[in-house]
Amino acid sequence: MFQLTKNVDILKEIARDVRALIIKMLAKAGSGHPGGSLSAVEILTTLYFSVMRHDPCNPSWPERDRFHLSKGHACPVLYAVLSKAGYFEESHLWTLRRLGSMLQGHADRKTPGVEISTGSLGQGLSIALGMALASRVSKIR
């Protein structure tokens, strides 16, 4: 399982790195939504590095906590955090929005660590609820 930290200084450093990755990623792609991604840096950093149970070496671990990005256009923040957590190499970030890249303009389940493909805003809550109910029925956590 991934090593979590409660050290605020470490979390601040990770968040700073994530912000830099987002800006660089979007600059290389030549398009994207910086505001949506930058507005969620601290939330995702805290979740992935201090709260959530997850394992980058086993992204399908049945007992993992799941994160659903409902605003798909903010996927650069999710990609940067997943990369920092070890789900895939940082070099993949520079392929954002390129044809054939695993990092598209909206999150896609083909990307390691991404739970749901995103499309229309507002679908995240209903998908998360469905997954939670399925976990309960399956007696997973």
C-alpha positions as CSV (number, residue, x, y, z in Angstrom):
1,M,0.0,0.0,0.0
2,F,1.1,3.6,-0.7
3,Q,3.0,5.4,2.2
4,L,0.9,8.3,3.4
5,T,2.1,11.4,5.3
6,K,0.6,13.9,7.8
7,N,3.6,16.2,7.4
8,V,2.2,19.5,6.2
9,D,5.6,20.7,4.8
10,I,5.9,17.6,2.6
11,L,2.3,18.0,1.4
12,K,3.0,21.7,0.6
13,E,6.1,20.6,-1.4
14,I,4.1,18.0,-3.3
15,A,1.4,20.6,-4.1
16,R,4.0,23.0,-5.4
17,D,5.4,20.3,-7.6
18,V,2.0,19.4,-8.9
19,R,1.2,23.0,-9.8
20,A,4.4,23.3,-11.8
21,L,3.6,20.0,-13.6
22,I,0.2,21.2,-14.5
23,I,1.5,24.5,-16.0
24,K,4.2,22.7,-17.9
25,M,1.8,20.0,-19.1
26,L,-0.7,22.5,-20.4
27,A,2.0,24.7,-22.0
28,K,3.4,21.7,-23.9
29,A,-0.1,20.6,-25.0
30,G,-0.9,24.1,-26.1
31,S,-4.4,23.8,-24.7
32,G,-6.4,22.9,-21.6
33,H,-8.0,24.5,-18.5
34,P,-5.5,25.7,-16.0
35,G,-8.0,27.2,-13.6
36,G,-10.0,24.0,-13.1
37,S,-6.8,22.0,-12.4
38,L,-5.0,24.5,-10.2
39,S,-8.1,25.0,-8.1
40,A,-8.0,21.4,-7.0
41,V,-4.3,20.9,-6.3
42,E,-4.4,21.0,-2.5
43,I,-7.5,18.7,-2.4
44,L,-6.0,16.0,-4.5
45,T,-2.6,16.3,-2.9
46,T,-4.1,15.8,0.5
47,L,-6.3,13.0,-0.6
48,Y,-3.7,11.0,-2.5
49,F,-0.7,11.7,-0.1
50,S,-2.4,11.9,3.3
51,V,-5.9,10.3,3.3
52,M,-6.8,7.7,0.6
53,R,-5.9,4.1,0.8
54,H,-4.4,3.2,-2.6
55,D,-1.6,1.3,-4.2
56,P,0.1,2.5,-7.4
57,C,1.6,-1.0,-7.9
58,N,-1.9,-2.5,-7.8
59,P,-4.4,0.1,-9.1
60,S,-7.2,-2.4,-9.1
61,W,-6.8,-3.4,-5.5
62,P,-10.4,-4.1,-4.4
63,E,-10.1,-2.4,-1.0
64,R,-8.7,0.9,-2.4
65,D,-10.4,4.2,-1.8
66,R,-11.7,5.6,-5.1
67,F,-11.5,9.2,-6.4
68,H,-14.0,10.3,-9.0
69,L,-13.1,13.5,-11.0
70,S,-16.4,14.8,-12.0
71,K,-15.1,17.9,-13.8
72,G,-13.2,16.1,-16.5
73,H,-11.6,19.2,-17.9
74,A,-9.5,19.4,-14.7
75,C,-7.8,16.0,-15.5
76,P,-4.3,17.6,-15.6
77,V,-4.3,17.9,-11.8
78,L,-5.3,14.2,-11.5
79,Y,-2.6,13.1,-14.0
80,A,0.0,15.1,-12.2
81,V,-0.9,13.7,-8.8
82,L,-1.1,10.1,-10.2
83,S,2.3,10.6,-11.7
84,K,3.8,11.9,-8.4
85,A,2.2,9.0,-6.6
86,G,3.9,6.5,-8.9
87,Y,1.1,5.3,-11.1
88,F,3.1,6.1,-14.3
89,E,6.3,7.9,-15.3
90,E,6.3,11.7,-15.4
91,S,7.4,11.6,-19.0
92,H,3.8,10.6,-19.9
93,L,2.6,14.0,-18.7
94,W,4.2,15.7,-21.7
95,T,1.9,13.7,-24.0
96,L,-1.3,15.3,-22.7
97,R,-4.0,15.6,-25.3
98,R,-1.9,14.0,-28.1
99,L,-3.4,11.5,-30.4
100,G,-2.7,8.0,-29.0
101,S,-1.7,9.3,-25.5
102,M,-3.1,7.6,-22.4
103,L,-3.6,11.2,-21.1
104,Q,-6.5,12.7,-23.0
105,G,-8.3,16.0,-22.4
106,H,-10.8,14.3,-20.2
107,A,-9.8,11.5,-17.8
108,D,-10.1,8.0,-19.2
109,R,-10.1,4.6,-17.5
110,K,-7.3,3.5,-19.7
111,T,-5.0,5.7,-17.6
112,P,-3.6,3.8,-14.5
113,G,-5.3,5.1,-11.4
114,V,-8.3,6.7,-13.1
115,E,-11.5,5.1,-11.8
116,I,-14.0,6.5,-14.3
117,S,-14.0,8.1,-17.7
118,T,-15.4,11.6,-17.5
119,G,-17.7,13.4,-19.8
120,S,-20.6,15.5,-18.9
121,L,-20.3,17.5,-15.7
122,G,-22.3,16.1,-12.8
123,Q,-22.0,12.4,-13.5
124,G,-19.4,11.8,-10.8
125,L,-21.8,11.7,-7.9
126,S,-24.1,9.2,-9.4
127,I,-21.2,7.0,-10.6
128,A,-19.6,7.2,-7.1
129,L,-22.9,6.2,-5.5
130,G,-23.3,3.3,-7.8
131,M,-19.8,2.1,-7.1
132,A,-20.3,2.5,-3.3
133,L,-23.5,0.5,-3.4
134,A,-21.8,-2.2,-5.5
135,S,-19.0,-2.4,-2.9
136,R,-21.5,-2.8,-0.1
137,V,-23.3,-5.6,-1.9
138,S,-20.0,-7.3,-2.6
139,K,-19.0,-6.8,1.0
140,I,-15.8,-5.0,0.1
141,R,-15.1,-2.7,3.1
